[in-house]
Amino acid sequence: QVQLVETGGGLVQAGGSLRLSCAASGRSFSSRTMGWFRQVPGKEREFVATITWNGGIRYYADSVKGRFTISRDNAKNTVYLEMNSLKLEDTAIYYCAASPRSDEPFYNSPTRYTSWGQGTQVTVSS
């Protein structure tokens, strides 16, 4: 298992930017696919972005493509989510997650991720 802690959430105006960080501790971070998901109360957890073990492959939800960038630094056991041009509908709790696989084929399914952080709130205001 790997333990995950997200930081970097907050309140930002529409059009602004935030960078989320997810620090991992435990075994084999560098060999895992990592993902970011988000959730609004009353709705299902939604896939945002994923990155394979070496950063070679990245996928994004259509709703964030071109605005968000996922990256990782395996030397620091950290994965990032750079969020630009934020919209009101980006408001959610953002969760970092780790898959046990280095290259997760079902990357947009929360059930494929076995470790989760506690989440960090992102609020976009008008």
Secondary structure, 3 states (H helix, E strand, C coil): CEEEEEECCEEEECCCCEEEEEEEEECCHHHCCEEEEEECCCCCCEEEEEECCCCCCEEECCCCCCCEEEEEECCCCEEEEEECCCCHHHCEEEEEEECCCCCCCCCCCHHHCCEECCCEEEEEEC
